[in-house]
């Protein structure tokens, strides 16, 4: 009976931990989106190097997406 009690406690803690983390990530994401909307940076000129680390990361992501799209297009 004691083992079942501990199993229940562990499962309850896991449930609370998972959904607590999920809720926290959602709240943090919402706050970050709100802050990004308030301080919307202007797009850099074409060919200009990204100014910050976050912008460099976004540029890299865009390049990867365009490369992926180029792979998926059928060649004639």
C-alpha positions, -999 to +999 in steps of 0.1 A: +000+000+000+029+023+008+044+017-027+011+027-044+010+059-023+045+068-034+037+060-070+007+083-068+028+111-053+054+108-080+028+107-108+011+138-093+044+156-090+053+148-126+019+160-138+022+193-119+058+197-130+051+191-167+020+213-170+036+240-148+066+242-171+043+242-201+023+271-187+055+290-178+068+286-213+035+299-228+036+329-205+072+337-213+065+333-250+035+357-248+057+383-229+084+380-255+060+384-284+045+415-267+079+430-261+089+423-297+058+441-309+065+472-288+101+475-300+096+464-337+131+469-352+133+483-387+146+459-413+183+464-422+192+474-457+197+446-482+233+432-480+240+449-447+254+425-420+231+418-391+237+440-361+231+416-332+232+380-323+194+376-325+193+392-359+221+369-371+202+339-359+171+350-377+190+356-409+205+321-406+171+306-401+158+324-432+187+311-453+180+276-441+143+279-450+151+292-485+176+263-490+150+238-479+124+253-502+148+252-531+154+215-524+116+208-524+109+225-558+108+200-586+134+203-613+125+202-649 
